[in-house]
């Protein structure tokens, strides 16, 4: 990667990486369209795997196949924050299945499946409450629903939907890069850097807060997401071979703000040492529909 950047050949490399993503997304859409019984496309994956952008790009490819997809996000079905399960440390456990109002979600899904109109909720992350703002949804016969959320492959999330009508997709960022012949790059580091940059840009979170939260995120993934990978009918690798060169530029200043007296200082130094191996790449290189745009900004999609 460094050699390609140094040789000023990165733009062609980016085009190939993005084309590979599009080819894989199109293949998954073809697989869904080939099975007329599929009504529910369930997308799950760990934090910062790019589920939202993937869902939007999949919807476009489904339209190419003559389908009319609509999208639901399980985040809008979060329980009010006062009822969110807690971690052993007493923190809110947003990775827990019961952070989602499963009964209300399943009632709405059953009504949609029966051809009824439903009122769509909106979760207000500032107030920590679910509200209704007049949004509605009703399905026609030729429409499929894309349900995106970390628990979407867990059978306990959608027990009322018939299995033959479901298509499960698992997505994660499984980087193929290695530091050298003996040292691989942990896939969790790729996702952590995505989240670090995204949370600072869109949520105003410091690197300290993101690093402090990350162990709980990982614990939730091991309990609620990874065990259901085998349920997937298709797997999508959202990692882009060039993205770490961009993330390194954006993450280094954030990590450098962490002081030696902070508990997560050693982790910040480890990440900085890791990022020092990458030559810099500007954030304006990816196309506006790229999955990495979900984290670094500049996407054509609304989130």
TORMIGU-691961 format. One line per 2 residues: for each residue y negated, z negated, x of N, C-alpha, C, CB. Coordinates in steps of 0.1 Angstrom, whole numbers, padded with zeros to 4 digits. Glycine has a CB too. Example, Ala and Ser with C-alpha at 12.3 -4.5 7.8 and 13.67 -1.06 7.14 Angstrom:
! TORMIGU-691961
0057 -0078 0132 0045 -0078 0123 0033 -0078 0132 0045 -0090 0113 ~ 0022 -0071 0128 0011 -0071 0137 0000 -0079 0129 0006 -0057 0141
This chain:
! TORMIGU-691961
0012 0000 0008 0000 0000 0000 -0013 0000 0009 0000 -0012 -0009 ~ -0013 -0009 0019 -0024 -0009 0028 -0026 0004 0035 -0023 -0020 0038
-0016 0011 0039 -0017 0024 0045 -0023 0034 0036 -0003 0029 0051 ~ -0019 0034 0023 -0024 0043 0014 -0039 0041 0011 -0016 0042 0000
-0043 0028 0010 -0057 0025 0008 -0065 0029 0021 -0059 0010 0006 ~ -0060 0026 0032 -0067 0030 0045 -0069 0045 0046 -0060 0024 0057
-0059 0053 0041 -0059 0067 0043 -0067 0074 0031 -0045 0073 0043 ~ -0073 0065 0023 -0081 0070 0012 -0072 0079 0002 -0093 0078 0017
-0060 0075 0000 -0051 0083 -0008 -0047 0075 -0021 -0038 0087 -0001 ~ -0055 0064 -0024 -0051 0055 -0034 -0052 0061 -0048 -0059 0043 -0033
-0062 0070 -0050 -0064 0075 -0064 -0052 0083 -0069 -0076 0084 -0064 ~ -0046 0091 -0060 -0033 0098 -0064 -0022 0088 -0067 -0029 0108 -0053
-0021 0077 -0058 -0011 0067 -0060 -0013 0060 -0073 -0012 0057 -0048 ~ -0025 0057 -0077 -0028 0051 -0090 -0024 0060 -0101 -0043 0047 -0091
-0027 0073 -0100 -0023 0082 -0111 -0008 0082 -0113 -0028 0096 -0108 ~ 0000 0082 -0102 0014 0082 -0104 0019 0069 -0110 0021 0084 -0090
0014 0058 -0106 0018 0045 -0111 0015 0044 -0126 0011 0033 -0104 ~ 0003 0049 -0130 -0001 0049 -0145 0008 0059 -0153 -0016 0052 -0146
0011 0070 -0147 0019 0080 -0154 0033 0075 -0156 0020 0093 -0146 ~ 0038 0067 -0146 0051 0061 -0148 0051 0051 -0159 0056 0054 -0135
0041 0043 -0160 0040 0034 -0172 0040 0042 -0185 0027 0026 -0171 ~ 0032 0052 -0186 0031 0060 -0198 0044 0066 -0202 0020 0070 -0197
0051 0071 -0192 0064 0077 -0194 0074 0067 -0200 0070 0083 -0181 ~ 0074 0055 -0195 0083 0044 -0199 0079 0040 -0214 0083 0032 -0190
0066 0039 -0216 0062 0035 -0230 0066 0045 -0240 0046 0033 -0230 ~ 0064 0058 -0236 0068 0069 -0245 0083 0069 -0248 0064 0083 -0239
0091 0066 -0237 0105 0065 -0239 0109 0054 -0249 0112 0063 -0226 ~ 0103 0043 -0248 0105 0032 -0258 0102 0036 -0272 0098 0019 -0253
0090 0042 -0273 0086 0047 -0286 0096 0057 -0292 0072 0053 -0285 ~ 0101 0066 -0284 0111 0076 -0288 0124 0068 -0293 0115 0085 -0277
0127 0058 -0286 0139 0050 -0289 0137 0043 -0303 0142 0039 -0279 ~ 0125 0038 -0306 0122 0032 -0319 0123 0042 -0330 0109 0025 -0318
0116 0054 -0327 0115 0064 -0337 0128 0070 -0341 0105 0075 -0333 ~ 0138 0069 -0332 0151 0075 -0334 0160 0067 -0343 0158 0077 -0321
0155 0055 -0346 0163 0046 -0355 0154 0043 -0368 0166 0032 -0348 ~ 0157 0051 -0379 0148 0049 -0391 0149 0036 -0398 0152 0060 -0400
0159 0027 -0394 0160 0014 -0400 0151 0004 -0394 0175 0009 -0399 ~ 0145 0007 -0383 0136 -0003 -0376 0123 -0004 -0384 0133 0002 -0361
0119 -0016 -0387 0106 -0019 -0394 0098 -0028 -0386 0109 -0024 -0408 ~ 0104 -0036 -0378 0097 -0047 -0370 0100 -0045 -0355 0102 -0061 -0375
0089 -0043 -0348 0089 -0042 -0333 0084 -0055 -0328 0081 -0029 -0328 ~ 0093 -0062 -0321 0089 -0076 -0317 0088 -0075 -0301 0100 -0086 -0321
0076 -0079 -0297 0072 -0078 -0282 0070 -0092 -0277 0060 -0069 -0280 ~ 0077 -0096 -0267 0076 -0109 -0261 0076 -0108 -0246 0087 -0119 -0266
0070 -0118 -0239 0070 -0119 -0225 0062 -0131 -0221 0065 -0106 -0219 ~ 0063 -0135 -0208 0056 -0146 -0203 0041 -0144 -0202 0061 -0150 -0189
0033 -0154 -0199 0019 -0154 -0198 0014 -0143 -0188 0013 -0167 -0194 ~ 0004 -0135 -0193 -0003 -0125 -0184 0007 -0114 -0181 -0008 -0131 -0172
0016 -0111 -0189 0025 -0099 -0187 0019 -0086 -0192 0039 -0102 -0193 ~ 0008 -0087 -0200 0002 -0075 -0205 0007 -0071 -0219 0004 -0064 -0195
0011 -0081 -0226 0017 -0078 -0240 0007 -0070 -0249 0021 -0091 -0246 ~ -0006 -0075 -0249 -0015 -0069 -0258 -0018 -0054 -0255 -0028 -0077 -0258
-0021 -0051 -0243 -0023 -0037 -0240 -0011 -0029 -0242 -0028 -0036 -0225 ~ 0001 -0034 -0238 0013 -0027 -0240 0015 -0024 -0255 0025 -0035 -0235
0012 -0034 -0264 0014 -0032 -0278 0005 -0020 -0283 0011 -0045 -0286 ~ -0008 -0020 -0278 -0017 -0010 -0282 -0013 0004 -0277 -0031 -0013 -0277
-0008 0005 -0265 -0003 0018 -0260 0009 0022 -0267 -0001 0017 -0245 ~ 0018 0013 -0270 0030 0016 -0277 0027 0022 -0291 0040 0004 -0278
0017 0015 -0298 0013 0020 -0311 0008 0035 -0310 0001 0011 -0316 ~ 0001 0039 -0300 -0003 0053 -0298 0009 0062 -0297 -0012 0054 -0286
0019 0058 -0289 0031 0066 -0287 0039 0067 -0300 0039 0061 -0276 ~ 0039 0056 -0308 0046 0056 -0321 0039 0066 -0330 0047 0042 -0327
0026 0067 -0330 0019 0077 -0338 0022 0091 -0334 0004 0074 -0337 ~ 0024 0093 -0321 0028 0106 -0316 0042 0110 -0322 0030 0106 -0300
0050 0100 -0325 0063 0103 -0331 0062 0103 -0347 0073 0092 -0327 ~ 0050 0103 -0352 0048 0104 -0367 0049 0091 -0374 0059 0113 -0372
0050 0080 -0367 0050 0067 -0374 0036 0062 -0375 0059 0057 -0366 ~ 0034 0052 -0384 0021 0046 -0386 0022 0031 -0384 0015 0049 -0401
0020 0027 -0372 0022 0012 -0368 0010 0004 -0372 0025 0011 -0354 ~ 0012 -0009 -0375 0002 -0019 -0376 0006 -0030 -0367 0000 -0023 -0391
-0004 -0038 -0363 -0001 -0049 -0353 -0005 -0062 -0359 -0009 -0046 -0340 ~ 0004 -0072 -0356 0002 -0086 -0359 0004 -0094 -0346 0012 -0091 -0370
-0005 -0104 -0345 -0004 -0113 -0333 0000 -0127 -0338 -0017 -0113 -0325 ~ 0010 -0133 -0331 0014 -0146 -0335 0003 -0156 -0332 0027 -0150 -0329
-0006 -0153 -0323 -0016 -0163 -0319 -0025 -0167 -0331 -0025 -0157 -0308 ~ -0026 -0158 -0341 -0034 -0161 -0353 -0027 -0170 -0362 -0038 -0148 -0360
-0014 -0173 -0359 -0006 -0182 -0367 -0004 -0196 -0360 0007 -0176 -0371 ~ -0012 -0198 -0350 -0012 -0211 -0344 -0015 -0222 -0354 -0022 -0212 -0332
-0008 -0234 -0353 -0012 -0245 -0361 -0025 -0250 -0357 -0001 -0256 -0360 ~ -0032 -0258 -0365 -0045 -0264 -0361 -0042 -0272 -0349 -0051 -0272 -0373
-0052 -0273 -0340 -0050 -0280 -0327 -0045 -0294 -0329 -0063 -0279 -0319 ~ -0050 -0301 -0339 -0046 -0315 -0342 -0031 -0316 -0344 -0053 -0320 -0354
-0024 -0305 -0348 -0010 -0306 -0350 -0002 -0299 -0339 -0007 -0299 -0363 ~ -0008 -0295 -0328 -0001 -0288 -0317 0008 -0298 -0310 -0011 -0282 -0308
0020 -0294 -0307 0029 -0303 -0299 0023 -0306 -0286 0043 -0297 -0297 ~ 0027 -0318 -0280 0022 -0323 -0267 0032 -0322 -0257 0017 -0337 -0269
0028 -0320 -0244 0037 -0320 -0233 0040 -0335 -0230 0030 -0313 -0220 ~ 0049 -0338 -0221 0052 -0352 -0217 0040 -0359 -0211 0063 -0352 -0207
0030 -0351 -0206 0018 -0357 -0200 0007 -0359 -0210 0013 -0348 -0189 ~ 0010 -0355 -0223 0000 -0357 -0234 -0009 -0345 -0235 -0007 -0369 -0231
-0007 -0334 -0228 -0015 -0322 -0230 -0010 -0314 -0241 -0016 -0314 -0217 ~ -0019 -0305 -0247 -0015 -0296 -0257 -0005 -0286 -0251 -0027 -0288 -0263
0006 -0284 -0258 0017 -0275 -0254 0017 -0262 -0262 0031 -0282 -0255 ~ 0008 -0253 -0258 0006 -0241 -0265 0018 -0231 -0263 -0007 -0234 -0261
0027 -0234 -0254 0039 -0226 -0252 0050 -0229 -0261 0043 -0226 -0237 ~ 0049 -0241 -0268 0060 -0246 -0277 0061 -0237 -0289 0057 -0260 -0281
0073 -0235 -0294 0075 -0227 -0306 0067 -0232 -0317 0090 -0226 -0309 ~ 0067 -0246 -0319 0061 -0252 -0330 0046 -0253 -0329 0067 -0265 -0333
0040 -0247 -0318 0026 -0245 -0318 0022 -0233 -0328 0021 -0241 -0304 ~ 0032 -0226 -0332 0031 -0215 -0342 0035 -0221 -0356 0039 -0203 -0338
0027 -0217 -0366 0031 -0221 -0380 0042 -0212 -0385 0019 -0221 -0389 ~ 0054 -0215 -0381 0066 -0206 -0383 0068 -0204 -0398 0078 -0211 -0377
0068 -0214 -0407 0070 -0212 -0421 0059 -0202 -0427 0069 -0225 -0429 ~ 0046 -0204 -0424 0036 -0195 -0429 0038 -0181 -0424 0022 -0200 -0426
0041 -0179 -0411 0044 -0166 -0406 0055 -0159 -0413 0047 -0167 -0391 ~ 0066 -0166 -0415 0078 -0160 -0422 0075 -0157 -0436 0090 -0169 -0420
0067 -0165 -0443 0064 -0162 -0457 0056 -0149 -0457 0055 -0174 -0463 ~ 0046 -0148 -0448 0038 -0135 -0448 0047 -0123 -0444 0027 -0137 -0438
0056 -0125 -0435 0064 -0114 -0431 0074 -0109 -0442 0073 -0117 -0419 ~ 0079 -0119 -0450 0087 -0116 -0461 0080 -0109 -0472 0094 -0129 -0467
0067 -0113 -0474 0059 -0107 -0484 0056 -0092 -0480 0046 -0114 -0487 ~ 0053 -0090 -0467 0050 -0077 -0463 0063 -0068 -0464 0046 -0077 -0448
0074 -0074 -0461 0087 -0066 -0462 0090 -0062 -0477 0098 -0075 -0457 ~ 0085 -0071 -0486 0087 -0068 -0500 0076 -0059 -0506 0087 -0081 -0508
0067 -0054 -0498 0056 -0045 -0502 0044 -0052 -0508 0062 -0036 -0513 ~ 0043 -0065 -0506 0032 -0073 -0512 0020 -0073 -0502 0036 -0087 -0515
0008 -0075 -0507 -0003 -0077 -0499 -0005 -0091 -0494 -0016 -0072 -0506 ~ -0008 -0093 -0482 -0010 -0107 -0477 -0025 -0109 -0472 0000 -0110 -0465
-0029 -0121 -0471 -0042 -0125 -0465 -0039 -0128 -0450 -0048 -0137 -0472 ~ -0046 -0121 -0441 -0043 -0124 -0427 -0052 -0135 -0422 -0047 -0111 -0419
-0046 -0144 -0414 -0053 -0155 -0408 -0060 -0151 -0396 -0045 -0167 -0406 ~ -0070 -0158 -0391 -0077 -0157 -0378 -0078 -0170 -0372 -0091 -0150 -0380
-0072 -0172 -0360 -0073 -0185 -0353 -0086 -0185 -0345 -0061 -0187 -0344 ~ -0094 -0196 -0348 -0106 -0198 -0340 -0103 -0207 -0329 -0117 -0204 -0350
-0103 -0202 -0316 -0099 -0209 -0305 -0110 -0219 -0301 -0097 -0200 -0293 ~ -0122 -0218 -0306 -0133 -0227 -0302 -0131 -0240 -0311 -0147 -0221 -0305
-0129 -0238 -0324 -0127 -0250 -0333 -0113 -0255 -0333 -0132 -0247 -0347 ~ -0103 -0246 -0329 -0089 -0250 -0329 -0084 -0250 -0343 -0088 -0264 -0323
-0089 -0242 -0352 -0084 -0241 -0366 -0081 -0227 -0370 -0094 -0248 -0376 ~ -0073 -0226 -0380 -0069 -0213 -0386 -0078 -0210 -0398 -0054 -0211 -0389
-0084 -0199 -0399 -0093 -0196 -0410 -0089 -0182 -0417 -0108 -0195 -0406 ~ -0094 -0180 -0429 -0091 -0167 -0436 -0105 -0161 -0439 -0083 -0170 -0449
-0107 -0149 -0434 -0120 -0142 -0435 -0119 -0129 -0443 -0124 -0138 -0421 ~ -0109 -0129 -0453 -0109 -0117 -0462 -0101 -0106 -0456 -0122 -0113 -0465
-0095 -0107 -0445 -0086 -0096 -0440 -0073 -0096 -0447 -0084 -0097 -0424 ~ -0069 -0084 -0451 -0056 -0082 -0458 -0047 -0072 -0451 -0059 -0079 -0473
-0035 -0072 -0455 -0025 -0062 -0450 -0015 -0059 -0461 -0019 -0066 -0437 ~ -0011 -0047 -0462 -0001 -0042 -0471 0006 -0030 -0465 -0006 -0039 -0486
0019 -0030 -0465 0026 -0020 -0458 0031 -0008 -0467 0039 -0025 -0451 ~ 0030 0004 -0462 0036 0015 -0469 0050 0017 -0463 0027 0028 -0467
0058 0026 -0470 0072 0027 -0466 0073 0033 -0451 0078 0037 -0475 ~ 0064 0041 -0447 0065 0047 -0434 0058 0040 -0423 0059 0061 -0435
0055 0027 -0426 0048 0019 -0415 0057 0010 -0409 0036 0012 -0422 ~ 0055 0007 -0396 0062 -0003 -0388 0052 -0013 -0384 0070 0003 -0376
0057 -0025 -0382 0049 -0037 -0378 0052 -0040 -0363 0051 -0049 -0387 ~ 0042 -0041 -0355 0043 -0045 -0341 0039 -0060 -0341 0035 -0037 -0331
0049 -0069 -0338 0046 -0083 -0338 0046 -0088 -0323 0056 -0091 -0346 ~ 0034 -0092 -0318 0033 -0095 -0304 0030 -0109 -0302 0022 -0086 -0298
0038 -0116 -0293 0036 -0130 -0290 0047 -0135 -0281 0035 -0138 -0303 ~ 0044 -0146 -0274 0054 -0151 -0264 0068 -0154 -0270 0048 -0163 -0257
0068 -0157 -0283 0081 -0162 -0289 0088 -0151 -0297 0078 -0174 -0298 ~ 0083 -0139 -0296 0088 -0129 -0306 0103 -0125 -0304 0080 -0116 -0304
0109 -0128 -0293 0123 -0126 -0291 0132 -0138 -0296 0126 -0122 -0277 ~ 0125 -0149 -0298 0133 -0161 -0303 0137 -0159 -0317 0124 -0174 -0301
0150 -0160 -0320 0154 -0158 -0334 0149 -0168 -0344 0169 -0158 -0335 ~ 0144 -0180 -0339 0139 -0190 -0347 0125 -0186 -0353 0138 -0203 -0340
0118 -0176 -0346 0105 -0172 -0351 0106 -0164 -0363 0098 -0165 -0340 ~ 0116 -0155 -0364 0117 -0146 -0376 0131 -0147 -0382 0114 -0132 -0371
0135 -0158 -0387 0149 -0159 -0392 0150 -0151 -0405 0152 -0174 -0395 ~ 0139 -0149 -0412 0141 -0142 -0425 0141 -0127 -0424 0129 -0145 -0434
0139 -0121 -0413 0140 -0107 -0411 0154 -0102 -0407 0129 -0102 -0401 ~ 0159 -0092 -0414 0173 -0087 -0410 0173 -0082 -0396 0177 -0077 -0420
0183 -0086 -0388 0184 -0081 -0374 0184 -0066 -0373 0196 -0087 -0368 ~ 0191 -0058 -0382 0192 -0044 -0380 0178 -0037 -0381 0201 -0038 -0390
0168 -0044 -0387 0155 -0039 -0389 0145 -0043 -0377 0149 -0043 -0402 ~ 0150 -0050 -0368 0142 -0055 -0357 0145 -0047 -0344 0145 -0070 -0354
0135 -0044 -0336 0136 -0039 -0323 0129 -0048 -0313 0130 -0024 -0322 ~ 0136 -0053 -0304 0131 -0063 -0294 0127 -0057 -0281 0141 -0075 -0292
0115 -0060 -0276 0110 -0056 -0263 0106 -0068 -0255 0098 -0046 -0265 ~ 0111 -0068 -0243 0107 -0079 -0233 0098 -0072 -0223 0120 -0086 -0227
0087 -0079 -0220 0078 -0073 -0210 0074 -0084 -0200 0065 -0068 -0216 ~ 0074 -0080 -0187 0070 -0090 -0176 0065 -0081 -0165 0081 -0099 -0172
0057 -0088 -0156 0052 -0081 -0144 0061 -0084 -0132 0037 -0086 -0141 ~ 0070 -0075 -0129 0080 -0077 -0119 0076 -0068 -0107 0094 -0073 -0124
0067 -0073 -0099 0062 -0065 -0088 0074 -0061 -0078 0052 -0073 -0080 ~ 0073 -0049 -0073 0083 -0043 -0064 0078 -0044 -0049 0086 -0029 -0067
0066 -0050 -0047 0061 -0051 -0034 0067 -0063 -0026 0046 -0052 -0034 ~ 0069 -0061 -0013 0073 -0072 -0005 0062 -0074 0006 0087 -0070 0001
0061 -0086 0012 0052 -0088 0023 0057 -0081 0036 0049 -0103 0026 ~ 0071 -0082 0037 0078 -0076 0048 0092 -0075 0044 0076 -0083 0062
0101 -0071 0054 0115 -0070 0051 0122 -0082 0047 0122 -0064 0062 ~ 0116 -0094 0049 0123 -0107 0047 0116 -0115 0036 0123 -0114 0059
0103 -0112 0033 0095 -0120 0024 0091 -0113 0011 0083 -0126 0031 ~ 0097 -0116 0000 0093 -0109 -0012 0081 -0116 -0018 0105 -0109 -0022
0075 -0110 -0028 0063 -0115 -0035 0068 -0121 -0048 0052 -0105 -0037 ~ 0067 -0134 -0050 0071 -0140 -0063 0064 -0133 -0075 0069 -0155 -0063
0072 -0130 -0085 0066 -0123 -0097 0056 -0133 -0104 0077 -0118 -0106 ~ 0059 -0146 -0103 0050 -0155 -0109 0036 -0155 -0103 0055 -0169 -0109
0035 -0152 -0090 0022 -0151 -0083 0014 -0139 -0089 0024 -0150 -0068 ~ 0021 -0128 -0092 0014 -0117 -0097 0008 -0121 -0111 0024 -0105 -0099
0015 -0128 -0119 0010 -0131 -0132 -0001 -0142 -0131 0021 -0136 -0141 ~ 0001 -0151 -0122 -0009 -0162 -0120 -0022 -0156 -0116 -0004 -0172 -0109
-0022 -0146 -0107 -0035 -0140 -0103 -0041 -0132 -0115 -0032 -0130 -0091 ~ -0033 -0126 -0123 -0039 -0119 -0135 -0046 -0129 -0144 -0027 -0112 -0143
-0039 -0141 -0146 -0044 -0151 -0155 -0057 -0157 -0149 -0034 -0161 -0158 ~ -0056 -0160 -0136 -0068 -0166 -0129 -0081 -0157 -0131 -0065 -0167 -0114
-0079 -0144 -0129 -0090 -0135 -0130 -0095 -0134 -0145 -0087 -0121 -0125 ~ -0085 -0132 -0154 -0088 -0130 -0168 -0095 -0143 -0174 -0075 -0127 -0176
-0089 -0155 -0171 -0095 -0167 -0177 -0109 -0169 -0172 -0086 -0179 -0174 ~ -0112 -0166 -0160 -0125 -0167 -0155 -0135 -0157 -0162 -0126 -0166 -0140
-0130 -0145 -0163 -0139 -0135 -0169 -0141 -0136 -0184 -0133 -0121 -0166 ~ -0131 -0140 -0191 -0132 -0139 -0206 -0133 -0153 -0212 -0120 -0132 -0211
-0128 -0164 -0205 -0128 -0177 -0211 -0137 -0187 -0204 -0114 -0182 -0212 ~ -0142 -0183 -0193 -0151 -0192 -0185 -0144 -0203 -0178 -0161 -0198 -0194
-0131 -0201 -0176 -0123 -0211 -0169 -0124 -0210 -0154 -0108 -0210 -0173 ~ -0125 -0222 -0147 -0125 -0222 -0133 -0111 -0220 -0127 -0131 -0235 -0127
-0110 -0216 -0115 -0097 -0215 -0108 -0089 -0228 -0109 -0098 -0210 -0094 ~ -0097 -0239 -0107 -0091 -0252 -0108 -0083 -0255 -0121 -0101 -0263 -0106
-0090 -0251 -0132 -0084 -0254 -0145 -0071 -0245 -0147 -0094 -0250 -0156 ~ -0072 -0232 -0143 -0060 -0223 -0144 -0049 -0228 -0136 -0064 -0209 -0140
-0051 -0232 -0123 -0040 -0237 -0115 -0035 -0250 -0120 -0045 -0239 -0100 ~ -0043 -0259 -0125 -0038 -0272 -0131 -0029 -0269 -0143 -0050 -0281 -0134
-0032 -0259 -0151 -0025 -0256 -0163 -0012 -0249 -0160 -0033 -0248 -0173 ~ -0011 -0242 -0149 0000 -0233 -0146 0014 -0239 -0146 -0002 -0226 -0133
0016 -0251 -0141 0029 -0257 -0142 0034 -0259 -0156 0029 -0271 -0135 ~ 0025 -0263 -0165 0029 -0265 -0179 0032 -0251 -0186 0018 -0271 -0187
0025 -0241 -0182 0028 -0227 -0186 0042 -0223 -0182 0017 -0217 -0181 ~ 0045 -0226 -0169 0058 -0222 -0164 0069 -0230 -0171 0058 -0224 -0149
0067 -0242 -0173 0077 -0251 -0180 0080 -0245 -0194 0072 -0265 -0181 ~ 0069 -0241 -0201 0071 -0236 -0214 0078 -0222 -0214 0057 -0234 -0221
0075 -0214 -0204 0082 -0201 -0203 0097 -0203 -0201 0076 -0193 -0192 ~ 0101 -0213 -0192 0115 -0215 -0189 0122 -0221 -0201 0116 -0225 -0178
0115 -0228 -0210 0121 -0234 -0222 0122 -0224 -0234 0114 -0246 -0226 ~ 0111 -0216 -0235 0109 -0209 -0248 0109 -0193 -0247 0097 -0213 -0254
0109 -0188 -0234 0108 -0174 -0233 0119 -0168 -0225 0094 -0170 -0226 ~ 0121 -0172 -0213 0132 -0167 -0204 0146 -0167 -0211 0132 -0174 -0191
0149 -0178 -0218 0163 -0178 -0224 0166 -0167 -0233 0165 -0191 -0231 ~ 0155 -0160 -0238 0158 -0150 -0249 0156 -0135 -0243 0148 -0152 -0260
0155 -0134 -0230 0154 -0120 -0224 0166 -0111 -0228 0154 -0121 -0209 ~ 0177 -0118 -0230 0189 -0110 -0233 0189 -0104 -0247 0202 -0118 -0231
0180 -0109 -0255 0179 -0103 -0269 0172 -0089 -0269 0171 -0113 -0278 ~ 0166 -0085 -0258 0158 -0073 -0257 0166 -0061 -0259 0150 -0073 -0245
0161 -0051 -0267 0166 -0038 -0268 0160 -0029 -0258 0164 -0032 -0282 ~ 0148 -0033 -0252 0142 -0025 -0242 0134 -0035 -0233 0132 -0014 -0248
0133 -0032 -0220 0125 -0040 -0211 0114 -0031 -0205 0135 -0046 -0200 ~ 0102 -0037 -0204 0091 -0029 -0197 0086 -0038 -0186 0080 -0026 -0208
0085 -0032 -0174 0079 -0038 -0163 0064 -0034 -0162 0086 -0034 -0149 ~ 0055 -0044 -0164 0041 -0041 -0165 0034 -0041 -0152 0034 -0050 -0175
0041 -0045 -0141 0034 -0045 -0128 0030 -0032 -0123 0044 -0052 -0118 ~ 0019 -0031 -0117 0014 -0018 -0111 0014 -0021 -0096 0000 -0014 -0116
0019 -0011 -0088 0021 -0014 -0074 0008 -0015 -0066 0029 -0002 -0068 ~ -0003 -0011 -0073 -0016 -0012 -0066 -0025 -0024 -0070 -0024 0000 -0068
-0020 -0031 -0081 -0029 -0041 -0087 -0033 -0053 -0078 -0023 -0046 -0100 ~ -0024 -0057 -0069 -0027 -0069 -0061 -0039 -0067 -0052 -0015 -0073 -0053
-0041 -0054 -0048 -0053 -0051 -0040 -0066 -0053 -0047 -0052 -0037 -0035 ~ -0065 -0051 -0060 -0077 -0053 -0069 -0079 -0068 -0072 -0076 -0045 -0082
-0067 -0074 -0076 -0068 -0089 -0079 -0072 -0097 -0067 -0054 -0093 -0084 ~ -0069 -0093 -0055 -0072 -0101 -0044 -0088 -0101 -0042 -0066 -0095 -0031
-0094 -0090 -0045 -0109 -0090 -0044 -0115 -0100 -0054 -0114 -0076 -0046 ~ -0110 -0100 -0066 -0116 -0108 -0076 -0112 -0123 -0076 -0112 -0102 -0090
-0100 -0126 -0071 -0095 -0139 -0071 -0099 -0147 -0059 -0080 -0139 -0071 ~ -0101 -0141 -0047 -0105 -0149 -0035 -0117 -0157 -0037 -0107 -0139 -0024
-0128 -0152 -0042 -0140 -0161 -0044 -0137 -0173 -0053 -0152 -0153 -0049 ~ -0129 -0171 -0063 -0126 -0182 -0073 -0118 -0192 -0066 -0118 -0176 -0085
-0108 -0188 -0058 -0099 -0198 -0051 -0107 -0205 -0040 -0087 -0191 -0045 ~ -0116 -0198 -0034 -0124 -0204 -0023 -0133 -0216 -0027 -0132 -0194 -0016
-0135 -0217 -0040 -0144 -0227 -0046 -0137 -0241 -0046 -0149 -0224 -0059 ~ -0123 -0240 -0045 -0115 -0253 -0046 -0117 -0261 -0033 -0101 -0250 -0049
-0120 -0274 -0035 -0123 -0282 -0024 -0111 -0290 -0018 -0134 -0293 -0028 ~ -0111 -0294 -0006 -0100 -0300 0000 -0095 -0313 -0007 -0103 -0303 0015
-0104 -0320 -0013 -0101 -0332 -0020 -0094 -0330 -0034 -0113 -0341 -0021 ~ -0093 -0318 -0038 -0087 -0315 -0051 -0072 -0314 -0050 -0093 -0303 -0057
-0064 -0319 -0060 -0050 -0319 -0059 -0043 -0306 -0058 -0044 -0326 -0072 ~ -0050 -0295 -0063 -0044 -0282 -0062 -0049 -0274 -0050 -0047 -0274 -0075
-0055 -0281 -0040 -0061 -0274 -0029 -0050 -0267 -0021 -0068 -0284 -0019 ~ -0039 -0273 -0019 -0028 -0267 -0011 -0023 -0254 -0017 -0016 -0276 -0009
-0022 -0254 -0031 -0018 -0242 -0038 -0029 -0231 -0036 -0016 -0245 -0053 ~ -0041 -0235 -0037 -0052 -0225 -0035 -0052 -0219 -0021 -0066 -0232 -0038
-0049 -0227 -0011 -0049 -0222 0002 -0037 -0212 0004 -0048 -0233 0012 ~ -0025 -0216 -0002 -0014 -0207 -0002 -0017 -0193 -0008 -0002 -0214 -0009
-0024 -0194 -0019 -0027 -0181 -0026 -0037 -0173 -0017 -0033 -0184 -0040 ~ -0047 -0180 -0011 -0056 -0173 -0003 -0049 -0166 0009 -0067 -0182 0002
-0040 -0173 0015 -0033 -0168 0026 -0025 -0156 0022 -0023 -0179 0032 ~ -0018 -0157 0010 -0011 -0145 0005 -0020 -0133 0003 -0004 -0149 -0008
-0032 -0135 -0003 -0041 -0124 -0006 -0047 -0118 0006 -0052 -0129 -0015 ~ -0047 -0125 0017 -0053 -0120 0030 -0045 -0108 0035 -0054 -0131 0040
-0033 -0106 0030 -0025 -0095 0035 -0029 -0081 0029 -0010 -0097 0032 ~ -0037 -0082 0018 -0041 -0069 0011 -0054 -0064 0015 -0040 -0072 -0004
-0055 -0051 0018 -0068 -0044 0019 -0075 -0044 0005 -0067 -0030 0025 ~ -0088 -0045 0005 -0095 -0045 -0009 -0094 -0032 -0016 -0109 -0050 -0007
-0094 -0032 -0029 -0095 -0021 -0037 -0104 -0024 -0049 -0081 -0016 -0043 ~ -0113 -0015 -0052 -0124 -0017 -0062 -0117 -0017 -0076 -0135 -0006 -0061
-0123 -0025 -0085 -0118 -0026 -0099 -0121 -0014 -0107 -0124 -0038 -0105 ~ -0129 -0004 -0102 -0132 0007 -0110 -0122 0019 -0108 -0146 0013 -0107
-0111 0016 -0100 -0101 0026 -0098 -0092 0029 -0109 -0094 0023 -0085 ~ -0087 0018 -0116 -0077 0021 -0127 -0084 0028 -0139 -0071 0007 -0132
-0076 0036 -0146 -0081 0042 -0158 -0084 0032 -0169 -0071 0053 -0164 ~ -0092 0035 -0179 -0096 0025 -0189 -0085 0020 -0198 -0108 0031 -0197
-0074 0027 -0199 -0063 0023 -0207 -0052 0015 -0199 -0057 0035 -0214 ~ -0055 0013 -0186 -0045 0006 -0178 -0042 -0008 -0182 -0049 0006 -0163
-0030 -0013 -0180 -0027 -0026 -0184 -0035 -0036 -0175 -0012 -0029 -0182 ~ -0038 -0033 -0163 -0046 -0042 -0155 -0060 -0044 -0160 -0047 -0037 -0140
-0065 -0035 -0168 -0078 -0036 -0174 -0079 -0048 -0184 -0082 -0024 -0181 ~ -0068 -0052 -0189 -0067 -0064 -0198 -0072 -0077 -0190 -0053 -0066 -0203
-0071 -0076 -0177 -0074 -0088 -0169 -0087 -0087 -0161 -0062 -0091 -0160 ~ -0090 -0075 -0157 -0101 -0073 -0148 -0113 -0067 -0155 -0098 -0064 -0136
-0112 -0063 -0168 -0123 -0058 -0176 -0123 -0043 -0175 -0136 -0064 -0171 ~ -0132 -0038 -0184 -0134 -0023 -0184 -0124 -0015 -0192 -0134 -0018 -0171
-0117 -0022 -0201 -0107 -0015 -0209 -0113 -0007 -0221 -0097 -0025 -0215 ~ -0107 0004 -0225 -0111 0011 -0237 -0106 0004 -0250 -0105 0025 -0237
-0097 -0006 -0248 -0091 -0013 -0260 -0100 -0025 -0263 -0077 -0016 -0257 ~ -0100 -0029 -0276 -0106 -0041 -0280 -0095 -0052 -0280 -0112 -0039 -0294
-0099 -0064 -0276 -0090 -0075 -0275 -0095 -0087 -0284 -0088 -0080 -0260
